[in-house]
């Protein structure tokens, strides 16, 4: 009897030890690991950009993590604005960003709603093709030839159409998973009241999509805002954007060995997205969880 009681005591002790270890892992080890990874992957690059942008030309010849002897961040930012066409480039980036994001969100959310509410092999095939763009980027040579045949090569409209086609898969992926969690009874009630498909979508479905659409907006804005490759081949030389302008001034030798000015330009270009991400980070996390996990 005493042996059994001792075995039960040992078993309870082991179980308590396992529970304590699991709690320690979830409350201390995992957050600490995430913090360390965030500092290494995000904090170190951001810090390098910031301190290099605040240095003089001589101190910035070899970018590192050291602090500048005297902060020149304001002076460097003012010099970048004066010596480059960053104002026109900002207008070009906004002209491409806003219509592209709106088109992707509208078309992608409508397509995702239909795909989420229908079943069958054909729907599964269409959905697979629709999200294939996430892992299959378009061939730039074929894309340029197609835009030339359509008369859209070198134009803002052609670039907007390109971004819309490229990132439509992202919205379809996130929104389809979210719509499947919305009860169909809400739509049926709206139809009973006489609402058509357009009104059901705009009045019932669209308001519920705000978290996942916020996530898609941030992600697509990040892609479009920082794009150099496709913009260079499609609108390069005809429309200036922030990444293209940075590429031009750095490659032309205007800022040759002026790493403090290049990093200052990068800081100016990245500031809007950093602020946007900081403001909507909760929406990003909830949208990813709702669209991808549920």
C-alpha positions as CSV (number, residue, x, y, z in Angstrom):
1,X,0.0,0.0,0.0
2,X,2.8,2.3,0.9
3,X,4.6,1.5,-2.4
4,X,1.4,2.5,-4.3
5,X,1.1,5.7,-2.4
6,X,4.7,6.5,-3.1
7,X,4.2,5.7,-6.8
8,X,1.2,8.1,-6.9
9,X,3.2,10.8,-5.2
10,X,6.0,10.4,-7.7
11,X,3.5,10.5,-10.6
12,X,1.9,13.6,-9.2
13,X,5.3,15.2,-8.7
14,X,6.3,14.4,-12.3
15,X,3.0,15.8,-13.6
16,X,3.5,19.0,-11.7
17,X,7.0,19.2,-13.0
18,X,5.8,18.8,-16.6
19,X,3.1,21.5,-16.1
20,X,5.7,23.9,-14.6
21,X,8.1,23.2,-17.5
22,X,5.3,23.8,-20.0
23,X,4.3,27.1,-18.3
24,X,7.9,28.2,-18.2
25,X,8.3,27.4,-21.9
26,X,5.1,29.3,-22.9
27,X,5.6,32.3,-20.7
28,X,9.4,32.8,-20.7
29,X,11.3,30.8,-23.3
30,X,9.0,31.4,-26.3
31,X,8.5,35.1,-25.9
32,X,12.3,35.6,-25.2
33,X,13.1,33.6,-28.3
34,X,10.7,35.7,-30.4
35,X,12.2,38.9,-29.0
36,X,15.8,37.8,-29.8
37,X,14.8,36.8,-33.3
38,X,13.0,40.1,-33.8
39,X,16.0,42.1,-32.6
40,X,18.3,40.1,-34.9
41,X,16.1,40.2,-38.0
42,X,14.4,43.6,-37.7
43,X,16.1,45.6,-35.0
44,X,19.7,45.3,-36.2
45,X,18.9,46.4,-39.8
46,X,16.8,49.3,-38.6
47,X,19.4,50.4,-36.2
48,X,22.1,50.2,-38.9
49,X,20.0,52.4,-41.2
50,X,19.3,54.9,-38.5
51,X,22.8,55.4,-37.1
52,X,24.4,55.4,-40.6
53,X,21.9,58.1,-41.7
54,X,23.0,60.2,-38.8
55,X,26.7,60.0,-39.5
56,X,29.0,62.2,-41.5
57,X,30.3,61.0,-44.9
58,X,33.7,59.9,-43.4
59,X,32.1,58.0,-40.6
60,X,29.6,56.3,-42.9
61,X,32.1,54.9,-45.4
62,X,31.9,51.5,-43.5
63,X,28.4,51.2,-42.2
64,X,28.3,49.5,-38.8
65,X,26.3,49.6,-35.5
66,X,28.4,52.3,-33.8
67,X,26.9,55.6,-32.9
68,X,27.9,58.8,-34.8
69,X,30.3,61.2,-33.1
70,X,27.7,63.9,-33.8
71,X,24.2,63.3,-35.1
72,X,23.7,64.8,-38.5
73,X,20.3,63.2,-39.3
74,X,18.4,66.4,-39.9
75,X,21.2,67.8,-42.1
76,X,21.4,64.6,-44.2
77,X,17.7,64.3,-44.7
78,X,17.5,67.9,-45.8
79,X,20.4,67.3,-48.3
80,X,18.7,64.2,-49.7
81,X,15.5,66.2,-50.3
82,X,17.5,69.0,-52.0
83,X,19.8,66.8,-54.2
84,X,17.2,64.2,-55.4
85,X,13.8,64.3,-56.9
86,X,12.2,62.5,-53.9
87,X,9.1,64.7,-54.1
88,X,8.2,63.6,-57.7
89,X,9.2,60.1,-56.8
90,X,6.8,60.1,-53.8
91,X,4.0,61.3,-56.1
92,X,4.7,58.5,-58.5
93,X,4.7,55.9,-55.8
94,X,1.4,57.1,-54.5
95,X,-0.1,57.2,-58.0
96,X,0.7,53.5,-58.4
97,X,0.0,52.4,-54.8
98,X,-3.5,53.7,-54.2
99,X,-5.3,52.4,-57.3
100,X,-3.4,49.1,-57.2
101,X,-4.4,48.5,-53.6
102,X,-8.0,49.5,-54.2
103,X,-8.4,47.3,-57.3
104,X,-6.8,44.3,-55.6
105,X,-9.0,44.6,-52.5
106,X,-12.3,45.0,-54.4
107,X,-11.7,42.4,-57.1
108,X,-10.0,39.9,-54.7
109,X,-12.7,40.2,-52.0
110,X,-15.5,39.7,-54.5
111,X,-13.8,36.7,-56.0
112,X,-13.1,35.2,-52.6
113,X,-16.7,35.6,-51.5
114,X,-17.9,33.6,-54.5
115,X,-15.2,30.9,-54.1
116,X,-16.0,30.6,-50.4
117,X,-19.7,30.1,-51.0
118,X,-19.5,27.5,-53.8
119,X,-18.2,24.0,-53.7
120,X,-17.2,21.4,-56.3
121,X,-14.2,20.4,-58.3
122,X,-14.3,23.4,-60.7
123,X,-14.4,25.8,-57.7
124,X,-11.4,24.0,-56.1
125,X,-9.5,24.3,-59.4
126,X,-10.3,28.0,-59.8
127,X,-9.3,28.6,-56.2
128,X,-6.0,26.7,-56.7
129,X,-5.3,28.8,-59.8
130,X,-6.3,32.0,-58.0
131,X,-3.8,31.5,-55.2
132,X,-1.0,30.1,-57.3
133,X,0.3,33.6,-57.8
134,X,1.6,33.6,-54.2
135,X,4.4,31.2,-55.2
136,X,4.5,31.7,-59.0
137,X,5.7,35.2,-59.9
138,X,5.0,36.4,-63.5
139,X,7.7,36.2,-66.1
140,X,8.8,39.7,-66.7
141,X,9.7,39.2,-70.4
142,X,6.2,37.7,-71.2
143,X,4.6,40.4,-69.1
144,X,6.3,43.3,-71.0
145,X,5.5,41.8,-74.4
146,X,1.8,41.4,-73.3
147,X,1.6,45.0,-72.1
148,X,3.2,46.2,-75.4
149,X,0.5,44.4,-77.4
150,X,-2.2,46.0,-75.2
151,X,-0.6,49.4,-75.6
152,X,0.0,49.7,-71.8
153,X,3.8,49.3,-71.7
154,X,5.5,52.2,-70.0
155,X,2.3,53.6,-68.5
156,X,0.9,53.9,-65.0
157,X,-2.2,52.0,-66.0
158,X,-0.1,49.1,-67.2
159,X,1.8,49.1,-63.9
160,X,-1.4,49.2,-61.9
161,X,-2.8,46.3,-63.9
162,X,0.4,44.3,-63.3
163,X,0.3,44.9,-59.5
164,X,-3.4,44.0,-59.5
165,X,-2.8,40.7,-61.2
166,X,0.3,39.9,-59.1
167,X,-1.2,40.4,-55.7
168,X,-4.8,39.3,-56.3
169,X,-3.8,35.9,-55.0
170,X,-2.9,37.3,-51.6
171,X,-6.3,38.8,-51.1
172,X,-8.1,35.7,-52.4
173,X,-6.1,33.5,-50.0
174,X,-6.8,35.5,-46.9
175,X,-10.4,36.6,-47.6
176,X,-11.6,33.1,-48.7
177,X,-10.6,31.5,-45.4
178,X,-12.3,34.4,-43.5
179,X,-15.6,34.3,-45.4
180,X,-16.0,30.6,-44.7
181,X,-16.3,31.5,-41.0
182,X,-19.1,33.9,-41.6
183,X,-22.5,32.2,-41.2
184,X,-24.6,32.0,-44.4
185,X,-27.7,32.8,-42.3
186,X,-26.7,36.5,-42.4
187,X,-26.8,36.5,-46.2
188,X,-30.0,34.6,-46.3
189,X,-31.6,37.1,-44.0
190,X,-30.5,39.9,-46.3
191,X,-31.9,38.1,-49.3
192,X,-35.2,37.6,-47.6
193,X,-35.4,41.4,-47.1
194,X,-35.0,41.8,-50.8
195,X,-31.2,42.5,-51.1
196,X,-29.5,41.5,-54.3
197,X,-25.9,40.1,-54.6
198,X,-24.2,43.5,-54.7
199,X,-26.1,44.8,-51.7
200,X,-25.5,41.5,-49.7
201,X,-21.8,41.9,-50.4
202,X,-21.5,45.6,-49.6
203,X,-23.8,45.7,-46.6
204,X,-23.2,42.3,-45.0
205,X,-19.9,40.7,-46.1
206,X,-17.7,43.8,-46.7
207,X,-18.0,45.3,-43.1
208,X,-17.0,41.9,-41.7
209,X,-13.9,41.8,-43.8
210,X,-12.2,44.8,-42.2
211,X,-9.6,42.9,-40.2
212,X,-8.4,40.7,-43.0
213,X,-8.6,43.6,-45.6
214,X,-6.4,45.7,-43.2
215,X,-3.9,42.9,-43.3
216,X,-4.0,42.6,-47.1
217,X,-3.7,46.4,-47.4
218,X,-0.5,46.5,-45.4
219,X,1.1,43.5,-47.2
220,X,0.3,44.7,-50.7
221,X,1.3,48.3,-49.8
222,X,4.7,46.9,-48.7
223,X,5.1,45.0,-51.9
224,X,4.1,47.8,-54.2
225,X,6.0,50.6,-52.3
226,X,9.3,48.7,-52.4
227,X,9.1,47.2,-55.9
228,X,12.1,47.9,-58.1
229,X,12.3,44.9,-60.4
230,X,8.9,45.1,-62.2
231,X,8.7,48.9,-62.1
232,X,12.1,49.1,-63.8
233,X,11.1,47.0,-66.8
234,X,7.6,48.4,-67.2
235,X,7.7,52.1,-66.3
236,X,11.4,52.7,-65.8
237,X,12.4,56.1,-67.3
238,X,8.7,57.2,-67.8
239,X,7.4,57.3,-64.3
240,X,9.6,57.8,-61.2
241,X,8.9,56.0,-58.0
242,X,10.9,56.1,-54.7
243,X,12.7,52.8,-55.2
244,X,13.5,53.7,-58.8
245,X,14.7,57.1,-57.8
246,X,16.9,55.6,-55.1
247,X,18.3,53.1,-57.6
248,X,19.0,55.9,-60.1
249,X,20.8,58.3,-57.8
250,X,22.8,55.6,-56.2
251,X,23.8,53.9,-59.5
252,X,24.6,57.2,-61.3
253,X,27.2,58.1,-58.7
254,X,25.3,61.2,-57.4
255,X,25.7,59.6,-53.9
256,X,28.8,57.7,-54.7
257,X,30.4,56.7,-51.3
258,X,27.8,58.9,-49.6
259,X,26.3,56.1,-47.6
260,X,24.9,58.6,-45.1
261,X,22.7,60.1,-47.8
262,X,21.7,56.7,-49.3
263,X,20.6,55.5,-45.9
264,X,18.9,58.7,-45.2
265,X,16.9,58.2,-48.4
266,X,16.1,54.7,-47.3
267,X,14.9,56.1,-44.0
268,X,12.6,58.6,-45.7
269,X,11.2,56.0,-48.0
270,X,10.6,53.5,-45.2
271,X,9.1,55.9,-42.7
272,X,5.5,55.8,-44.0
273,X,5.3,52.0,-44.0
274,X,6.9,51.7,-40.5
275,X,4.3,54.2,-39.1
276,X,1.5,52.3,-40.9
277,X,2.6,49.0,-39.6
278,X,3.0,50.3,-36.0
279,X,-0.5,51.8,-36.1
280,X,-2.3,48.7,-37.6
281,X,-0.2,45.9,-36.1
282,X,-3.2,44.5,-34.2
283,X,-5.3,44.4,-37.3
284,X,-2.5,42.6,-39.2
285,X,-2.2,39.9,-36.5
286,X,-6.0,39.4,-36.2
287,X,-6.4,39.4,-40.0
288,X,-3.7,36.8,-40.5
289,X,-5.2,34.6,-37.8
290,X,-8.7,34.9,-39.1
291,X,-7.9,34.3,-42.8
292,X,-5.2,31.7,-42.6
293,X,-5.9,29.7,-39.4
294,X,-9.7,29.6,-39.3
